[in-house]
Amino acid sequence: MIGNELKRKWADGQATINGWLSIGNAFTAEIMAEQGYDSLTVDIQHGFLDYGDAKGMLQAMRASGVVPMARVPWLDPGIIMKVLDAGAYGVICPMVNTADEAAALVAAMRYPPEGSRSFGPTRANISAGGGYAAEANANMLAFAMIETAEAVANVEAICATPGLDGVYIGPADLTLGVTEGRLAPGFDREEPELVEIIKRILGAAKAAGLRAGLHCGSPAYAAKAIGWGFDMTTISGDARLLAGAAGASVAEARALLGRTGGPKRSDSGGY
């Protein structure tokens, strides 16, 4: 089957850039796939989309060669298996708080004897090329999200889970979880207490030989995180990038026009 390029790049010592897809549209996914990301993750948990949208988005990514991934809504073997059958090469699973939950994630992603994944890769059998049954276990990436106080307390045990490929940090929920709402959720944390926790999670992953990913809001923070040792950083996402580019374009136009209103009607009656 077609090998997982993320695994190859990490083995070569390269950090990778992940994109985030929250808009349930195949054309948006296709556009993002042509921008040079190493991987793209379809966000079925919080994205404005469902599994029906995700299918077309995964198809639209194929021509670019980007590694397709998905964040599932929860630790549910059913949806984990379905996104893999649809062609995803990796799963980011939210709210993994214990080693037992991490083991359940791994089991849902691996065919026997390494797991309990049911066989039926309807699209993956075509999109991933021949030999899927024999090679899928070695190519699928299982990422457990560490984003609660309980998960941080159990991070070493979670990272010791056989078959787990990596951990992924969602800073927004992590902030809510470890500060009990004292700090507002958000990306690119600079608070010493949160940076310390992020680095603790990273250290636990590295000590266990796992990969570590971090969701970032800016390229500058992503570069800093890679400097700390993160293998994969997500930089913003389609919805935020669209809003930011549109807002910047309108602001620039208004600044050039020198007023806050729209353009005046011309003498010919047009705009």
C-alpha positions as CSV (number, residue, x, y, z in Angstrom):
1,M,0.0,0.0,0.0
2,I,1.0,3.7,-0.2
3,G,3.2,4.3,2.8
4,N,2.5,6.9,5.4
5,E,4.7,9.9,4.5
6,L,4.5,11.3,8.0
7,K,6.3,8.3,9.4
8,R,9.0,8.5,6.8
9,K,9.6,12.2,7.4
10,W,9.8,11.8,11.2
11,A,12.2,8.9,10.8
12,D,14.4,11.3,8.7
13,G,14.3,13.8,11.5
14,Q,11.8,16.2,9.9
15,A,9.1,18.0,11.8
16,T,5.8,18.2,9.9
17,I,3.1,20.8,9.4
18,N,-0.5,19.8,9.8
19,G,-3.5,21.7,8.5
20,W,-7.0,21.7,10.0
21,L,-10.3,21.3,8.2
22,S,-13.4,22.6,10.0
23,I,-15.5,23.6,7.0
24,G,-17.5,20.7,5.6
25,N,-16.7,21.2,1.9
26,A,-14.7,19.1,-0.5
27,F,-13.5,22.1,-2.5
28,T,-12.2,23.8,0.6
29,A,-10.3,20.6,1.5
30,E,-8.9,20.5,-2.1
31,I,-7.7,24.1,-1.8
32,M,-6.0,23.4,1.5
33,A,-4.4,20.2,0.2
34,E,-2.6,22.2,-2.5
35,Q,-0.9,24.6,0.0
36,G,2.0,22.4,1.0
37,Y,0.9,20.9,4.2
38,D,2.4,17.5,5.1
39,S,-1.0,16.3,6.5
40,L,-4.5,17.6,6.8
41,T,-6.9,16.6,9.6
42,V,-10.7,16.6,9.1
43,D,-12.2,17.8,12.4
44,I,-15.4,15.7,12.9
45,Q,-15.5,16.6,16.6
46,H,-15.8,20.4,16.4
47,G,-15.8,21.1,12.7
48,F,-19.0,22.3,10.9
49,L,-19.3,18.9,9.2
50,D,-20.3,15.3,9.7
51,Y,-19.1,11.9,8.3
52,G,-21.0,12.5,5.1
53,D,-18.9,15.7,4.5
54,A,-15.7,14.0,5.6
55,K,-16.0,11.3,2.8
56,G,-15.8,13.9,0.0
57,M,-13.1,15.9,1.8
58,L,-10.9,12.8,2.0
59,Q,-11.5,12.1,-1.7
60,A,-10.6,15.7,-2.6
61,M,-7.3,15.5,-0.8
62,R,-6.0,12.5,-2.6
63,A,-4.6,14.2,-5.7
64,S,-2.2,16.3,-3.7
65,G,-0.5,13.5,-1.9
66,V,-1.1,15.1,1.5
67,V,-1.5,12.6,4.4
68,P,-5.2,12.5,5.3
69,M,-6.2,12.3,8.9
70,A,-9.3,12.8,11.0
71,R,-10.2,13.9,14.5
72,V,-13.1,11.8,15.6
73,P,-15.8,13.1,17.9
74,W,-15.0,10.8,20.8
75,L,-13.4,7.4,21.7
76,D,-15.9,5.4,19.7
77,P,-14.7,2.4,17.8
78,G,-17.4,2.7,15.2
79,I,-16.4,6.2,13.9
80,I,-12.7,5.4,14.3
81,M,-13.1,2.4,12.0
82,K,-15.3,4.2,9.5
83,V,-12.8,7.1,9.0
84,L,-10.0,4.5,8.5
85,D,-12.2,2.6,6.0
86,A,-12.8,5.9,4.2
87,G,-9.1,6.4,3.7
88,A,-7.7,8.3,6.8
89,Y,-4.1,7.4,7.6
90,G,-4.3,8.7,11.2
91,V,-6.8,9.4,14.0
92,I,-6.6,12.1,16.6
93,C,-8.9,11.0,19.5
94,P,-10.1,13.6,22.0
95,M,-10.3,13.3,25.8
96,V,-8.1,10.2,26.3
97,N,-7.6,10.3,30.1
98,T,-6.3,6.9,31.0
99,A,-4.0,4.1,29.8
100,D,-7.1,1.9,29.4
101,E,-8.7,4.5,27.1
102,A,-5.5,4.8,25.1
103,A,-5.5,1.0,24.7
104,A,-9.1,1.1,23.5
105,L,-8.0,3.6,20.8
106,V,-5.2,1.4,19.7
107,A,-7.4,-1.6,19.5
108,A,-10.0,0.2,17.3
109,M,-7.3,1.1,14.9
110,R,-5.4,-2.2,14.4
111,Y,-6.5,-5.4,12.8
112,P,-6.0,-8.6,14.8
113,P,-3.8,-9.8,16.4
114,E,-2.7,-6.2,17.3
115,G,-6.3,-4.9,17.8
116,S,-9.9,-5.5,17.1
117,R,-10.6,-3.4,14.0
118,S,-13.2,-5.0,11.8
119,F,-12.2,-5.6,8.2
120,G,-14.0,-3.7,5.5
121,P,-11.8,-0.9,4.1
122,T,-14.3,0.0,1.4
123,R,-12.5,3.1,0.0
124,A,-9.1,2.6,1.7
125,N,-8.7,-0.6,-0.2
126,I,-8.7,1.5,-3.4
127,S,-7.2,4.8,-2.3
128,A,-4.3,3.3,-0.3
129,G,-3.3,0.8,-3.0
130,G,-2.8,-2.9,-2.8
131,G,-1.8,-4.8,0.2
132,Y,-3.9,-2.8,2.6
133,A,-4.9,-5.7,4.9
134,A,-1.3,-6.7,5.5
135,E,0.2,-3.3,5.8
136,A,-2.5,-1.0,7.4
137,N,-1.5,-1.7,11.0
138,A,2.0,-0.4,10.3
139,N,0.8,2.7,8.5
140,M,-2.1,4.0,10.6
141,L,-1.3,6.7,13.3
142,A,-3.1,6.6,16.6
143,F,-2.8,10.0,18.5
144,A,-4.3,10.4,21.9
145,M,-5.3,13.9,22.9
146,I,-4.0,15.1,26.3
147,E,-6.3,17.9,27.3
148,T,-7.5,17.4,30.9
149,A,-6.0,17.4,34.3
150,E,-6.7,13.7,34.6
151,A,-4.8,13.0,31.4
152,V,-1.8,15.1,32.5
153,A,-1.7,13.1,35.7
154,N,-1.8,9.9,33.8
155,V,0.4,11.0,30.8
156,E,3.3,8.6,31.5
157,A,1.0,5.6,31.7
158,I,-0.9,6.8,28.6
159,C,2.4,7.1,26.7
160,A,3.4,3.6,27.8
161,T,0.4,2.1,25.9
162,P,1.6,-0.5,23.4
163,G,0.8,0.5,19.8
164,L,0.1,4.2,20.5
165,D,1.9,6.4,18.0
166,G,1.7,9.7,19.7
167,V,0.0,12.3,21.8
168,Y,-1.6,15.5,20.6
169,I,-2.2,18.6,22.7
170,G,-5.3,20.8,22.4
171,P,-4.2,23.9,24.3
172,A,-7.7,25.3,24.6
173,D,-9.2,22.3,26.5
174,L,-5.9,21.7,28.3
175,T,-6.1,25.3,29.7
176,L,-9.7,24.8,30.8
177,G,-8.9,21.5,32.4
178,V,-5.7,22.2,34.3
179,T,-6.7,25.7,35.4
180,E,-10.4,24.8,36.2
181,G,-11.6,27.8,34.1
182,R,-9.2,30.3,35.7
183,L,-7.7,31.1,32.3
184,A,-9.6,31.5,29.1
185,P,-9.1,28.8,26.5
186,G,-6.9,29.6,23.5
187,F,-3.8,28.7,21.6
188,D,-0.2,29.7,21.8
189,R,0.1,29.7,25.6
190,E,2.8,31.8,27.2
191,E,1.8,31.3,30.8
192,P,4.7,29.6,32.6
193,E,2.4,27.1,34.3
194,L,0.9,26.0,31.0
195,V,4.3,26.0,29.1
196,E,5.6,23.7,31.9
197,I,2.6,21.3,31.4
198,I,3.0,21.3,27.6
199,K,6.7,20.5,28.0
200,R,5.9,17.7,30.6
201,I,3.5,16.1,28.1
202,L,6.2,16.4,25.4
203,G,8.8,14.9,27.7
204,A,6.6,11.9,28.5
205,A,6.0,11.2,24.8
206,K,9.7,11.4,24.0
207,A,10.7,9.2,26.9
208,A,8.3,6.6,25.6
209,G,9.5,6.9,22.0
210,L,6.2,8.5,20.8
211,R,5.6,11.4,18.5
212,A,4.1,14.6,19.9
213,G,1.8,17.1,18.2
214,L,0.6,20.5,19.2
215,H,-2.2,22.7,18.0
216,C,-0.9,26.2,17.4
217,G,-2.5,29.5,16.4
218,S,0.5,31.0,14.5
219,P,3.5,30.0,12.5
220,A,5.8,31.7,15.0
221,Y,4.5,29.5,17.9
222,A,4.6,26.4,15.7
223,A,8.3,27.1,15.0
224,K,9.0,27.5,18.7
225,A,7.2,24.3,19.5
226,I,9.2,22.4,16.9
227,G,12.3,23.9,18.6
228,W,11.1,22.3,21.8
229,G,10.9,19.0,20.1
230,F,7.4,18.6,18.8
231,D,7.2,16.4,15.7
232,M,4.0,17.8,14.3
233,T,2.4,21.2,14.7
234,T,-1.0,22.3,13.4
235,I,-1.1,26.0,12.3
236,S,-4.5,27.5,12.6
237,G,-7.2,26.1,10.3
238,D,-9.4,26.7,7.3
239,A,-12.1,28.7,9.1
240,R,-9.7,31.0,10.9
241,L,-7.5,31.4,7.8
242,L,-10.5,32.3,5.7
243,A,-11.8,34.8,8.3
244,G,-8.3,36.3,8.8
245,A,-7.6,36.8,5.1
246,A,-11.1,38.2,4.4
247,G,-10.9,40.5,7.3
248,A,-7.4,41.7,6.4
249,S,-8.5,42.3,2.8
250,V,-11.5,44.4,3.8
251,A,-9.5,46.4,6.4
252,E,-6.9,47.2,3.8
253,A,-9.5,48.3,1.3
254,R,-11.2,50.5,3.9
255,A,-7.8,52.0,4.9
256,L,-7.0,52.8,1.3
257,L,-10.4,54.4,0.8
258,G,-9.9,56.4,3.9
259,R,-13.3,55.9,5.4
260,T,-15.3,53.2,7.1
261,G,-18.3,53.1,4.7
262,G,-18.5,51.4,1.4
263,P,-17.6,52.9,-2.0
264,K,-19.8,55.7,-3.3
265,R,-22.0,55.3,-6.3
266,S,-20.4,56.6,-9.5
267,D,-22.0,59.1,-11.8
268,S,-23.0,56.3,-14.1
269,G,-25.1,54.7,-11.4
270,G,-22.8,51.8,-10.8
271,Y,-20.4,51.1,-8.0
